[in-house]
Amino acid sequence: MIAKKLKKGDHIRVIAPARSLGIVSQECRQIALKRLQEMGLKVSFGKHTEETDEFLSSSTESRLADLHEAFADKSVDGILTVIGGFNSIEILSGIDYELIAENPKILCGFSDITALANAIYAKTGLVTYSGAHFSTFGMLKGIEYTIEYFQKCLFQQEPFALQPSKEWADDPWYIDQEKRHFIKNDGYWLINSGKVEGKLIGGNLGLLDELKGTPYFPDIKDSILFLEHCAEHEVWTFNRNLQALCLHPDFATVKAVVFGRFEPENKMTKDLLLRIVGRKKELQHLPMIANVDFGHTTPIITFPIGGKCRIDGANIELTEF
């Protein structure tokens, strides 16, 4: 099930299923609002987005109320999450999935939102999206690529190929919008070549592992996995989480794996990734690409969880989203 695409004049609701809007600066909010308005979108906010507790979030009741209202409100055409965090998983058992299935609409966010987006897809079949948060659009410089792929995935229906960004960054842009450090992109890393097409499942690797064994883990049979790892966890945590996912009974049917760009703090290199992959028999036959523009560096693509993807060597095309 794919929700209708966005168009000029549509209404976006911003909700905070993880961390609160209260931690986002007024400068960032104003820039983000301007970016979305330039796309022709109207923006409103959930009633509880400003609430902030000791976890920089709000109660599960508040977060569920905003989520349910966003899906139930007939005037809302799409939903953006404020930012990531640590606790989207707290609300999964309280979600009215029947309400969501009856009111399909775009939901987009990344990082901790992996849990929410995959749970909704698993329970309803609604394609969700890993991509920019509302706060992401508060970036003053280096945002053009992110906006381009946000619009390609959420505004159009024609298949499109992914192209590497020209440069990327992993700096605290939200602290100083003018003092940025951009790095020339060396392109995609082709780990194993191959030609496949399949259902796209993915997001943050650690969060997908946490969903295993629950009713909220998506069906990975015959899938192409898009996986990213954040700097909060060491490279051996990535190795462990990847191995754990390989042990899932349905992993034997996975068609390919695509890794998002690692943050410099991870100290991941192409050679190290080759050694990690080489230790796992489950990965030896799989087409594999790394250093793709998603994860916790910027800029990022938007991709569909439950959509379809085609891979041919180092070429990636989103075909159904």
Backbone as a ProteinNet text record, in pm:
[ID]
protein_1_A
[PRIMARY]
MIAKKLKKGDHIRVIAPARSLGIVSQECRQIALKRLQEMGLKVSFGKHTEETDEFLSSSTESRLADLHEAFADKSVDGILTVIGGFNSIEILSGIDYELIAENPKILCGFSDITALANAIYAKTGLVTYSGAHFSTFGMLKGIEYTIEYFQKCLFQQEPFALQPSKEWADDPWYIDQEKRHFIKNDGYWLINSGKVEGKLIGGNLGLLDELKGTPYFPDIKDSILFLEHCAEHEVWTFNRNLQALCLHPDFATVKAVVFGRFEPENKMTKDLLLRIVGRKKELQHLPMIANVDFGHTTPIITFPIGGKCRIDGANIELTEF
[TERTIARY]
85.2	0	89.1	69.3	148.6	55.8	86	4.7	21	-75.4	-66.2	53.7	111.9	229.2	191.8	292.6	272.6	267.5	201.5	196.1	188.8	209.4	200.8	62.5	60.9	-64.2	-98.1	-23.6	-52.3	-9.7	-68.8	-54.3	31.9	143	233.6	215.3	198.1	192.2	326.5	383.5	508.9	477.6	530.1	507.5	641.6	640.7	764.8	752.6	760.1	751.8	877.8	986.5	1112	1143.7	1247.2	1279.7	1187.2	1184.1	1090.3	1133.6	1034.8	1061.1	1125.6	1106.8	1161.6	1312.7	1382	1529	1578.9	1488.4	1525.7	1521	1628.3	1637.7	1534.8	1502.5	1408.5	1465.1	1596.8	1659.1	1637.9	1663.3	1647.7	1502.1	1409.9	1267	1227.2	1273.9	1235.5	1292.5	1416.3	1475.9	1400.5	1367.1	1294	1156.6	1087.4	955.5	966.8	1069.4	1088.7	1116.5	1201.8	1232.1	1103.5	1021.9	900.3	799.4	790.7	700.7	745.9	876.6	928.7	892	866.1	818.1	667.1	602.8	459.4	377.8	443.6	375.3	332	215.9	169.9	209.8	246.2	299.4	221.2	187.3	130.1	203.5	180.9	253.1	155.2	193.4	114.8	103.7	-4.2	-31.3	76	144.1	235.5	382.7	413.1	551.1	650.7	603.1	692.7	722.5	645.1	664.8	803.1	868.9	1005	1021.6	1060.1	1081.5	1230.1	1260.1	1400.5	1467	1389.5	1443.7	1441.5	1421.2	1410.9	1299.2	1192.8	1081	953.4	845.7	721.4	663	550.4	490.1	445.9	434.6	385.4	244.5	164.3	27.1	26.5	115.1	122.8	168.8	269.9	322.2	221.3	150.5	47.3	-67.2	-104.9	-214.4	-181.7	-59.1	-20.6	-11.1	40.9	50.1	-88.5	-178.6	-313.6	-390.2	-374.6	-444.6	-394.5	-263.8	-207.2	-264	-278.7	-334.6	-485.3	-554.1	-700.1	-746.2	-666	-703.3	-703.7	-822.3	-836.6	-765.5	-735.2	-667.3	-516.5	-463.3	-319.4	-283.9	-187.6	-146.8	-18.7	65.2	189.5	238.2	325.3	371.8	523.5	583.4	727.3	756.1	857.5	901.2	995.9	998.9	1083.4	1230.5	1270.3	1410.8	1413.5	1530.7	1543	1550.5	1621.4	1629.1	1656.4	1577.7	1607.2	1483.2	1364	1250.6	1124	1135.3	1016.9	958.5	1046	1002.4	901.3	899.2	806.1	660.4	632.7	492.4	434.4	518.1	473	351.3	348.9	238.7	108.6	116.6	-4.1	-62.7	-2	-48.8	-174.9	-267.2	-388.2	-353.9	-306.8	-262.2	-379.3	-498.1	-616.3	-648.3	-634	-654.9	-559.1	-432.4	-331.8	-363.1	-400.4	-432.1	-551.2	-643.5	-763	-737.8	-625.4	-592.9	-447.1	-413.1	-272.3	-220.1	-105.1	-39.3	110	185.4	330.7	374.4	469.4	539.1	688.4	762.9	905.5	989.5	1101.8	1200.1	1306.4	1412.7	1517.8	1574.4	1682.7	1748.6	1652.5	1617.3	1528.7	1391.1	1352.8	1222.7	1218.5	1333.5	1339	1239.8	1231.5	1141.2	996.3	956.7	818.8	785	872.6	845.5	833.6	922.8	917.2	799.9	764.3	649	520.6	505.7	385.7	379.6	493.4	493.9	461.5	521.2	499.9	353.9	289	153.6	43.5	74.7	-30.3	-1.6	125	161.4	178.2	162.7	181	329.5	368.1	506.4	534.3	643.3	687.1	822.3	878	997	1106.2	1227	1345.7	1404.7	1402.4	1450.8	1450.1	1453.2	1471	1364.9	1408.8	1319.5	1280.5	1186.1	1158.3	1284.8	1354.9	1475.2	1585.3	1589.2	1690.5	1684.1	1563.2	1545.1	1588	1625.7	1678.8	1823.4	1882.9	2021.8	2031	2120.8	2133.4	2214.1	2322.5	2411.6	2420.8	2441.8	2459.9	2332.3	2216.6	2087.2	2027.2	2087	2024.2	2001.5	2101.5	2090.4	1978.3	1969.9	1865.4	1727.5	1710.1	1581.8	1549.2	1650.1	1629.4	1572.2	1632.1	1586.3	1460.8	1436.2	1308.6	1195.7	1214.9	1111.7	1097.1	1209.2	1201.6	1121.3	1140.7	1076.6	932.8	904.7	774.1	679.9	731.3	646.6	622	708	693.6	673	629.5	604.7	701	773.9	863.9	986.9	1031.1	1154.1	1272.5	1366.6	1484.8	1606.3	1722.6	1849.1	1909.5	1981.5	2055.4	2192.9	2235.2	2368.2	2441.2	2569.9	2642.3	2645.1	2634.3	2649.4	2792.4	2812.1	2946.1	3032.1	2967.6	3039.3	2945.9	3004.6	2925	2988.9	2915.4	2964.9	2915.8	2987.6	2946.2	2975.5	2950.3	2979.1	2851.7	2864.5	2747	2689.2	2628.5	2580.1	2480.1	2405	2299.6	2357.4	2487.2	2553.1	2603.7	2663.9	2716.2	2685.8	2582.7	2537.7	2637.5	2724.7	2819.4	2951.4	2990.2	3118.2	3094.6	3105.7	3079	3206.8	3216.3	3331.5	3280.1	3297.1	3251.2	3368.6	3340.1	3440.9	3403	3497.9	3470.6	3430.2	3322.9	3271.4	3350.7	3397.8	3470.8	3379.6	3248.2	3152.3	3115.7	3033.9	2989.4	3102.7	3101.8	3197.1	3126.1	3170.1	3113.3	3185.6	3114.6	3172.8	3157.4	3036.6	3008.5	2917.4	2952	2870.2	2756.6	2650.7	2538.2	2422.3	2320.2	2202.6	2078.5	2003.3	1885	1777.9	1657.5	1546.1	1464.8	1419.8	1342.9	1281.4	1211.9	1148.6	1255.7	1242.4	1341.7	1296.8	1383	1359.6	1483.6	1466.5	1588.8	1572	1687.7	1698.4	1819.2	1808.1	1918.7	1932	2051.9	2075.6	2045.2	2091.3	2068.3	1921.1	1843.5	1700.5	1627.5	1669.3	1609.5	1636.2	1758.7	1789.2	1699.8	1672.3	1587.8	1444.8	1400.7	1264.6	1250.9	1362	1355.4	1284.4	1196.7	1124.3	1000.4	971.6	850.9	752.3	627.1	530.1	559.3	661.7	687.5	807	863.9	975.7	921.6	972.4	918.7	961.3	885.6	918.1	1038.1	1149.7	1270.2	1289.3	1191.2	1205.2	1219.1	1318	1341.3	1363.7	1421.8	1438.4	1578.3	1587.4	1714.3	1722.3	1824.5	1835.6	1920.1	1865.7	1939.2	1968.4	2096	2133.4	2233.7	2211.4	2306.3	2340	2454.4	2507.4	2551.9	2521.9	2554.9	2680.3	2738	2866.1	2856.5	2734.5	2719.4	2766	2775.4	2813.8	2942	3031.5	3161.1	3144.8	3252.9	3247.7	3221.7	3265.6	3237.9	3089.4	3020.5	2875.2	2808.1	2855.9	2806.4	2828.8	2947.8	2980.5	2885.2	2861.6	2772.2	2628.7	2580.4	2442.3	2420.8	2522.2	2511.2	2506.1	2590.9	2589.4	2456.8	2402.4	2273.7	2163.2	2164.8	2063.9	2083	2209.5	2238.2	2182.2	2165.3	2115.8	1964.5	1895.6	1749.7	1716.1	1616.1	1583.2	1555.4	1501.5	1467.5	1582.1	1694	1804.6	1858.1	1841	1890.3	1826.6	1711.2	1643.6	1674.6	1749.1	1782.5	1860.1	1827.5	1885	2008.6	2019.2	2132.1	2134.4	2250	2264.7	2330.8	2274.1	2329.5	2355.8	2477.8	2514.4	2521	2465.1	2478.3	2618.3	2648	2781	2805.6	2921.4	2961.3	3015.9	2994.6	3051.7	3201.3	3280.8	3424.6	3458.7	3376.5	3401.2	3401.8	3331.5	3329.9	3463.5	3544.6	3673	3656.9	3545.8	3523.2	3590.4	3663.6	3723	3666.6	3690.9	3646	3714.2	3843.3	3915.9	3861.4	3830.2	3775.9	3637.2	3555.8	3423.5	3436.3	3531.5	3555	3592.1	3672.3	3710.1	3590.3	3506.2	3386.4	3292.4	3267.7	3178.6	3238	3369.4	3435.7	3427.8	3399.8	3389	3250	3157.6	3018.8	2977.7	2959.9	2927	2794.4	2704.7	2572.6	2579.3	2692.4	2703.4	2786.1	2849.4	2947.1	2886.9	2762.2	2702.3	2619.5	2605.4	2510.7	2572.3	2502.7	2543.2	2545.9	2645.9	2662.9	2729.1	2670.2	2721.5	2728	2828.9	2842	2872.8	2875.1	2904.9	2797.6	2673.7	2559.9	2508.2	2446.7	2408.1	2281.5	2293	2189.6	2257	2190.3	2250.5	2265.2	2373.5	2386.6	2483.4	2534.1	2605.5	2506.2	2546.4	2460.1	2536	2466.1	2321.7	2272.4	2139.5	2081.8	1974.2	1956.6	1845.1	1721.3	1608.3	1486.6	1458.6	1430.5	1399.1	1276.9	1204.8	1079.2	1099.5	1047.8	1047.2	923.6	947.1	837.6	821.3	899.3	898.1	985.4	1021	1103.4	1226.1	1330.2	1461.6	1526.8	1606.8	1682.4	1830.3	1914.5	2059.3	2127	2222.5	2301.2	2443.7	2531.3	2665.4	2660.3	2715.1	2711.3	2594.9	2505.8	2390.8	2269.6	2204	2086	1971.4	1857.7	1739.8	1619.8	1546.8	1421.8	1310.6	1236.8	1140.3	995.5	967.9	829.1	833.1	767.5	777.5	657.9
-118.6	0	124	210.3	331.4	451.6	543	663.1	754.9	843.9	937.9	1030.6	1069.1	1155.1	1297.7	1368.9	1508.1	1596.4	1709.7	1809.8	1947.7	2050.8	2186.1	2211.1	2275.5	2302.6	2200.4	2089	1984.5	2028.3	1959.1	1992.5	1886.2	1931.1	1842.6	1863.9	1755.4	1761.3	1714.7	1791.3	1756.9	1700.2	1579.9	1515.6	1474.1	1444.2	1411.1	1275.5	1164.6	1031.6	990.3	1064.2	1037.8	1162	1236.5	1357	1474.1	1570.2	1681.3	1793.2	1865.3	1987.7	2092.5	2078.4	2173.6	2185.7	2084.7	2091	2154.8	2186.4	2243.6	2395.6	2461.7	2607.3	2678.2	2800.7	2880.9	2909.5	2930.2	2952.9	2832.8	2714.3	2591.4	2574.2	2602	2588.3	2681.3	2805.5	2902.5	2866.2	2818.2	2776.3	2656.2	2560.1	2441	2478.3	2566.6	2610.4	2675.7	2757.3	2823.6	2721.9	2621.7	2517.9	2446.6	2406.7	2332.3	2420.1	2546.5	2638.9	2663.8	2662.2	2679.2	2560.5	2446.7	2330.3	2337.2	2440.1	2455.6	2386.9	2348.9	2273.8	2364.7	2335.1	2400.5	2312.4	2372.1	2297.3	2328.7	2222.3	2238	2143.5	2160.3	2082.9	2011.2	1890.4	1817.7	1895.6	1873.3	1949.7	1931	1814.6	1781.1	1785.8	1841.5	1834.8	1912.3	2013.9	2096.6	2036	1936.2	1876.7	1813.5	1835.7	1783.9	1733.6	1606.9	1549.1	1518	1435.2	1403.9	1323.6	1269.7	1195	1278.7	1410.4	1502.2	1460	1405.8	1353.6	1392.5	1317	1338.3	1202.9	1202.2	1076	995.2	863.4	779.6	822.5	864.3	906.5	1029	1123.7	1243.9	1210.4	1126.5	1091.2	1011.9	921.6	844.7	934.9	1028.4	1118.7	1197.8	1249.2	1327.4	1240.2	1118.3	1026.3	991.9	954.6	915.2	1032.8	1150.2	1266.4	1299.9	1286.4	1316.4	1224.1	1095.5	1002	1019.8	1054.1	1065.1	1194.2	1299.4	1430.1	1426.4	1441.6	1430.8	1544.1	1653	1764.2	1744	1644.5	1618.1	1522.8	1562	1480.4	1401.6	1447.2	1378	1413.8	1328.6	1344.5	1342.4	1441.8	1447.4	1436.8	1359.5	1354.7	1471.5	1517	1630	1596.6	1482.6	1445	1300.7	1240.4	1104.5	1105.7	1009	998.8	857	812.3	682.1	600.2	653.5	586.2	575	578.8	552.9	415.4	323.6	185.5	176.8	277.1	275.4	281.6	340	363.2	254.7	160.4	66.3	-16	-62.2	-148.3	-71.3	61.7	141.8	201.4	175.4	236.1	167.9	247	196.4	174.1	54.9	25.9	20	-14.7	-15.1	126.8	223.3	363.2	404.8	365	400.9	335.9	208.3	137.1	199.7	254	314.6	457.8	514.9	652.7	661.7	590.7	585.3	721.4	757.8	881.1	868.4	953.3	951.4	978.1	897.7	924.3	916	1020.1	1025.2	1070.1	1002	1033.6	925.5	939.7	837.8	820	742.9	714.8	637.9	692.4	621.8	595.7	672.4	655.3	523.7	459.8	326.1	231.9	236.7	147.3	174.3	299.8	336.8	305.8	345	327.5	180.3	96.3	-46.6	-114.9	-70.9	-128.7	-101	22.9	56.8	-25.7	-40.3	-123	-268.4	-321	-461.2	-489.1	-396.2	-419.1	-379.9	-292.5	-243.2	-264.2	-283.8	-291.5	-154.9	-47.2	87.2	117.2	156	197.1	325.8	324.7	442.8	486.1	594.2	649.7	683.5	640.8	680.5	800.6	913.6	1035.6	1150.6	1270	1389.6	1405.6	1446.8	1495.5	1640.4	1692.6	1836.9	1914.9	1873.6	1946.5	1943.8	1839.7	1830.6	1951.7	1996.7	2109.5	2241.9	2239.7	2358.6	2386.2	2300.2	2317.5	2429.2	2523	2638.2	2606.5	2530.4	2499	2347.7	2306.4	2165	2083.8	2147.3	2080.3	2044.3	2094.5	2082.4	1936.9	1851.7	1708.8	1642.7	1672.5	1615.6	1655.2	1781.2	1828.9	1762.1	1749.3	1686.9	1546.3	1464.7	1325.9	1312	1404	1410.3	1431.8	1524.9	1553.2	1440.9	1381.1	1270.4	1154.4	1124.5	1007.7	1035.5	1157.4	1184.8	1266.1	1325.5	1406.9	1343.1	1250.3	1194	1043	987.2	843.5	772.9	849.6	788.7	732.6	611.3	554.7	649.2	643.3	729.2	657.8	691.9	634.3	721.1	656.5	728.6	764.7	886.3	930.8	977.9	947.9	993.4	1145.9	1198.3	1342.1	1382.8	1507.9	1556.6	1573.1	1608.2	1624.7	1593.5	1571.9	1537.6	1597.9	1590.8	1648.3	1566.3	1577.2	1513.8	1610.7	1736.9	1839.8	1880.6	1942.4	1986.4	2115	2104.8	2220.2	2303.9	2240.4	2309.4	2403.3	2390.8	2479.6	2605.3	2587.4	2700.9	2678	2744.8	2724.8	2776	2865.5	2923.7	2846.7	2787.9	2717	2569.1	2533.8	2397.5	2335.3	2202.5	2130	2022	2042	1946.8	1864.7	1738.5	1642.8	1593.8	1589.1	1539.4	1393.1	1359.4	1222.8	1136.7	1021	931.3	829	848	764	637.2	555.4	430.6	328.4	243.9	132.7	6.6	-48.3	-174.2	-288.5	-356.6	-465.8	-598.8	-630.7	-749.6	-706.6	-739.5	-700.9	-801.2	-754.3	-840.8	-760	-830.8	-765.8	-828.7	-748.8	-800	-692.1	-735.3	-643.6	-702.5	-617.5	-669.9	-560.6	-605.6	-516.5	-452.8	-324.6	-251.2	-242.7	-288.9	-280	-217.2	-132.8	-81.4	30.6	92	196.6	170.2	207	187.6	39.9	-15.5	-158	-201.1	-124.4	-160.5	-167	-73.5	-72.5	-187.7	-221.8	-339.3	-463.9	-475.1	-589.7	-592.6	-475.7	-470.1	-513.8	-499.7	-539.5	-689	-758	-901.3	-974.9	-1069.7	-1146.9	-1078.3	-956.9	-885.1	-882.8	-844.2	-833.3	-717.4	-638.3	-515.2	-526.3	-645.6	-666.8	-691.5	-621.8	-638.6	-769.9	-811.3	-931.6	-901.4	-969.4	-943.8	-1046.5	-1134.3	-1232.1	-1161.5	-1206.2	-1154.4	-1002.7	-950.4	-805.5	-759.7	-629.8	-559.2	-472.4	-494.6	-426.5	-300	-188.2	-62.3	-44.3	-48.2	-48.4	61.9	131	234.4	216.8	272.6	259.8	396.7	430.9	565.2	564.2	683.3	696.1	668.4	664.7	636.7	496.3	409.7	270.3	238.5	165.3	132.8	38.4	22.8	-59.3	-205.5	-251.1	-390.2	-411.5	-303.6	-314.9	-335.1	-263.1	-284.2	-429.5	-481.8	-619	-717.1	-694.7	-782.7	-773.9	-650.3	-632.9	-690.9	-675.1	-730.6	-882.7	-942	-1087.2	-1136.2	-1061.9	-1100.2	-1099.5	-999.4	-994.8	-1109.9	-1144.3	-1258	-1388.9	-1399.3	-1521.9	-1535.9	-1431.3	-1440.7	-1548.5	-1633.1	-1743.6	-1700.4	-1579.8	-1535	-1463.5	-1447	-1375.1	-1450.9	-1580.8	-1661.7	-1621	-1552.7	-1511.5	-1367.2	-1295.1	-1155.4	-1148.2	-1049.1	-1042	-953.2	-853.5	-761.7	-678.4	-616.6	-527.2	-398.4	-286.3	-153.9	-85.8	-39.4	27.4	177.8	251.6	395.7	437	564.8	614.4	608.2	556.5	553.5	690.3	727.4	851.5	832.3	937.3	925.4	866.8	894.1	842.6	690.1	627	480.7	422.4	506.4	461.5	343	340.7	235.8	273.5	179.7	195.6	87.7	102.9	0.5	-132.4	-129.4	-253	-320.2	-241.3	-298.9	-358.4	-289.3	-342.9	-473	-479.4	-603.3	-717.9	-689.2	-793.7	-838.6	-743.7	-777.4	-863.5	-820.5	-896.8	-1033.2	-1038.5	-1163.8	-1270.1	-1229.7	-1325.7	-1386.9	-1343.7	-1389	-1466.3	-1595.1	-1679.9	-1640.3	-1581.3	-1543.8	-1430.4	-1359.3	-1242.3	-1265.7	-1382.4	-1403.6	-1392.2	-1432.8	-1437.5	-1313.8	-1221	-1111.9	-990.5	-933.3	-802.8	-703	-616.9	-529.3	-398.6	-288.4	-154.8	-80.6	3.2	81.5	227.4	308.3	451.8	526.6	482	546.2	657.8	758.6	878.8	859.3	783.6	780.6	740.9	770.3	748.2	878.8	892.9	1007.9	1115.4	1102.9	1213.9	1290.7	1403.6	1477.8	1502	1507.6	1500.1	1355	1339.2	1204.3	1193.3	1071	1039.4	1011.4	1001.5	945.5	814.9	707.4	580.3	515	430.2	372.4	239.6	228.6	102.1	24.5	-81.6	-156.7	-129.3	-34.1	-7.7	-107.3	-75.6	-167.4	-96	-177.5	-125.5	-221.5	-165.1	-246.5	-211.7	-316.5	-297.9	-367.3	-298.3	-355.7	-303.8	-387.3	-341.9	-236.1	-117.8	-7.9	87.3	49	132.9	93.3	192.3	170.1	253.4	189.2	260.1	226.1	328	306.5	298.8	187.1	160.2	168.1	148.2	155.9	214.3	327.6	398.6	490.3
0	0	0	-100.1	-113.4	-104.1	-14.6	2.2	-117.9	-138.1	-249.6	-231.3	-342.4	-340.5	-296.8	-251.6	-213.7	-337.3	-323.7	-429.6	-365.1	-444.7	-392.8	-333.1	-218.4	-148.8	-42.7	-38.5	60.7	201	297.5	439.9	509.2	568.1	641	791.1	864.8	1010.8	1066.9	1157.4	1223.5	1360.9	1389.2	1519.2	1579.2	1708	1779.7	1849.5	1773.6	1835.5	1909.6	1889.9	1961.6	2045.3	2008.9	2085	2049	2139.1	2134.6	2040.6	1988.2	1913.9	2004.7	2133.3	2228.3	2224.1	2171.8	2165.6	2036.3	1944.9	1815.3	1824.7	1784.8	1797.9	1711	1748.3	1670	1531.1	1521	1391.3	1299.7	1353.2	1274.9	1231.9	1320.7	1288.1	1174.2	1180.9	1079.3	942.4	940.2	813.2	757.2	844.5	800.3	745	813	764.9	627.4	611.1	482.5	372.5	400.6	301.3	255.7	350.3	318	245.1	286.5	217.8	75	52.4	-83.5	-172.4	-111.9	-187	-209.5	-155.7	-171.5	-63.7	46.3	152.1	267.3	324.3	446.3	564.7	675.3	789.5	916.2	990.7	1123.9	1218.6	1347	1447.9	1541	1583	1679.9	1810.5	1884.2	2005.9	2112.5	2111	2219.7	2179.4	2062.1	2012	2098.6	2169.7	2251	2388.4	2428.4	2561.4	2571.1	2685.2	2703.5	2846.2	2860	2992.2	3012.7	3112.5	3141.4	3030.8	2938.8	2825.7	2696.8	2711.4	2598.1	2503.5	2561.1	2485.1	2557.9	2537.5	2609.8	2647	2713.8	2755.5	2634.1	2652.2	2541.7	2502.6	2600.3	2570.5	2478.7	2505.7	2422.5	2281.3	2271.1	2139.6	2058.1	2122.4	2052.9	2008.8	2093.4	2058.9	1932.7	1923.7	1805.7	1681	1696.5	1583.1	1530.2	1621.6	1580.3	1519.4	1577.7	1523.9	1384.3	1362	1230.1	1123.1	1154.6	1056.9	1041.7	1149.3	1144	1077.7	1085.5	1032.4	878.7	820.2	674.7	600.9	669.8	604.2	594.6	665.5	666.3	552.6	470.3	355.5	379.8	472	501.5	640.4	693.7	831.4	833.4	899.3	920.8	1069.9	1104.8	1243.5	1270.4	1395.6	1432.8	1418.1	1477.9	1489.6	1539.5	1545	1598.7	1749.8	1805.8	1951.5	1996.3	2093.8	2154.9	2190.4	2175.2	2237.9	2153.9	2022.4	1939.7	1968.2	2006.5	2029.5	2143.7	2233.5	2346.7	2304.1	2188.6	2151.9	2061.2	2016.6	1913.7	1955.9	2079.7	2123.6	2145.5	2151.1	2173.5	2047.3	1933.3	1808.2	1756.8	1707	1641.4	1494	1463.4	1326.7	1229	1277.8	1190.9	1144.5	1235.4	1199.4	1089	1101.8	1001.5	867	870.1	746	674.2	750.7	691.8	644.1	687.1	650	602.9	495.7	452.6	410	462	420.1	444	381.3	391.7	534.8	583.8	710	681.9	718.8	685.5	804.4	824.2	926.3	924.2	1001.7	1000.9	1141	1149.9	1278	1368.3	1484.6	1577.4	1518.1	1416.6	1351.9	1274.1	1256.1	1196.1	1263.5	1396.6	1469.3	1432.1	1431.5	1399.5	1254.1	1162.1	1019.4	981.8	1035.5	1004.5	1072.8	1192	1261.4	1184	1136.2	1058.7	931.4	862.5	742.1	775.6	882.5	920.3	956.6	1024.9	1075.2	976.9	881.3	792	644	608.1	467.3	402.5	480.4	426.5	408.8	290	264.3	342	420.3	493.3	437.1	489.3	425.6	526.4	493.3	568.1	495.4	561.4	497.2	595	541.3	622.8	730.7	850.5	954.3	922.8	999.2	994.4	1028.5	1132.7	1175.2	1070.3	988.2	882.6	790.4	762.8	671.1	733.7	860.9	925	890.6	808.8	766.8	663.7	686.2	598.1	472.9	487	375.2	354.8	230.5	201	205.2	184.1	195.5	59.2	-50.4	-183	-224.5	-203.1	-240.3	-160.6	-32	53.3	2.7	-31.9	-83.7	-217	-303.6	-435.3	-421	-334.5	-323.4	-238.8	-148.3	-76.8	-177.1	-269.2	-368.2	-469.9	-511.6	-607.1	-550.4	-423.4	-363	-320	-275.3	-215.3	-303.6	-410.9	-498.6	-635.2	-677.8	-812.2	-806.7	-918.4	-926.8	-1021	-1101.9	-1199	-1129.5	-1167.4	-1111.3	-1129	-1037.4	-1048.8	-991.8	-1048.5	-1004.2	-894.5	-804.2	-701.4	-756.2	-729.8	-767.5	-642	-627.9	-509	-500.1	-379.5	-360.6	-394.4	-427.5	-460.3	-335.4	-222.8	-97.2	18.8	134.6	251.4	375.7	486.8	612	730.4	839.2	965.1	1080.6	1054.7	1154.1	1229	1345.7	1422.3	1363.1	1246	1170.8	1248.7	1337.4	1412.1	1518.4	1547.6	1643	1574.4	1457.5	1381	1233.7	1183.2	1046.4	941.8	981.2	887	881.4	993.6	1000.6	970.2	843.7	799.2	742.7	753.9	699.3	605.7	475.7	375.8	321.2	291.2	245.9	106.1	15.7	-119.1	-112.9	-181.1	-180.8	-279.3	-233.9	-324.5	-390.8	-379.4	-450.8	-376.6	-440.7	-380.1	-377.2	-274.6	-265.9	-315.1	-425.3	-474.7	-403.6	-315.6	-236.9	-311.6	-352.7	-434.8	-548.5	-670.7	-784.7	-806.4	-871.1	-903	-957.1	-1006.6	-1063.5	-1001.5	-924.5	-855.3	-847.4	-817.8	-790.8	-677.1	-586.5	-474.6	-389.8	-287.6	-190.3	-102.4	-76.7	1.1	147.4	237	381.6	443.4	544.4	604.5	703.4	731	831.3	918.4	1044.5	1137.3	1174.6	1156.5	1177.8	1320.6	1418.5	1557.3	1591.9	1540.1	1570.1	1502	1380.9	1316.7	1399.6	1452.9	1539	1662.5	1719.8	1838.9	1809.8	1684.5	1649.2	1623.3	1600.1	1571.4	1684.6	1649.3	1748.8	1802.5	1753.6	1794.3	1677.4	1702.9	1592.3	1498.3	1529.8	1455.5	1361.4	1351.4	1260.6	1120.3	1019.3	884	820.4	722.5	646	555.6	578.3	497.8	386.4	364.9	257.9	123.2	45.6	-89.6	-92.1	14.1	24.8	-15	-42.7	-52.2	72.5	154.2	282.1	269.8	314.1	326.8	476	514.8	656.2	686.9	798.4	840.7	988.3	1025.9	1162.1	1209.3	1334.1	1382.4	1469.6	1487.8	1557.6	1706.5	1761.1	1904.2	1939.7	1839.3	1862.3	1785.6	1850.3	1790.2	1671.8	1595.7	1476.2	1511.3	1630.5	1666.2	1698.1	1738.6	1756.5	1621.6	1520.9	1384.4	1342.4	1366.5	1330.4	1398.8	1527.7	1603.9	1553.8	1531.9	1486.9	1347.5	1261.3	1126.4	1132.5	1215.8	1229.2	1284.7	1382.5	1440.8	1335.7	1248.5	1142.9	1045	1017.1	928.1	981.6	1112.9	1174.6	1168	1123.6	1111.3	1008.6	1036.2	944.4	801	782.6	647.7	577	646.7	583.2	461.8	460.3	347.7	215.5	221.5	97.8	59.6	143.3	113.3	-18	-100.9	-234.7	-244.9	-158.9	-164.8	-37.2	-11.3	103.7	57.6	103	74.6	208.1	228.3	353	332.8	428.3	428.3	470.7	451.8	486.1	636.1	674.8	815.2	854.9	979.6	1030.1	1057.9	1043.7	1067.5	1203.8	1303.6	1438.2	1442.8	1348.3	1342	1295.6	1227.2	1172.8	1076.7	1006.4	907.8	776.3	719.6	587.2	495.5	368.5	274.2	304.7	334.7	365.3	490.2	592.9	715.7	691.1	612.6	580.1	501.7	410.5	335.9	429.2	531.4	627.4	709.3	751.1	829	745.3	623.5	534.6	503.4	484.3	449.5	557.5	680.7	791.6	801.9	718.8	731.1	605.8	623.2	508.3	446.3	526.8	477.5	375.2	371.4	285.2	159.7	149.5	42.7	-96.7	-113.4	-246.6	-278.5	-184.1	-201	-271.7	-370.9	-421.4	-305.1	-303.4	-187.1	-228.7	-183.1	-209.4	-76.3	-58.2	64.8	31.6	136.7	125.4	47.6	63.1	-2.6	88.8	31.1	104.5	188.7	294.3	397.7	528	639.1	769.4	844.4	920.2	1009.5	960.4	837.4	776.1	688.8	638.1	546.9	416.8	301.9	283.7	280.3	270.4	267.8	160.1	112.1	24.1	109.7	43.1	103.1	30.6	105.4	40	104	27	75	147.9	266	339.9	295	217.6	157.6	9.6	-43	-185.9	-260	-383.3	-462.4	-517.2	-537.6	-575	-673.7	-763.7	-858.5	-844.8	-841.8	-831.6	-949	-1010.7	-1119.6	-1103.3	-1047.6	-1015.7	-907.4	-936.6	-840.2	-866.7	-956.5	-990.4	-906.6	-849.2	-766.1	-821.9	-842	-891.6	-804.2	-761.3	-689.5	-793.4	-791.6	-898.7	-856.2	-728.7	-679	-538.6	-521.3	-394.3	-370.8
[MASK]
+++++++++++++++++++++++++++++++++++++++++++++++++++++++++++++++++++++++++++++++++++++++++++++++++++++++++++++++++++++++++++++++++++++++++++++++++++++++++++++++++++++++++++++++++++++++++++++++++++++++++++++++++++++++++++++++++++++++++++++++++++++++++++++++++++++++++++++++++++++++++++++++++++++++++++++++++++++++++++++++++

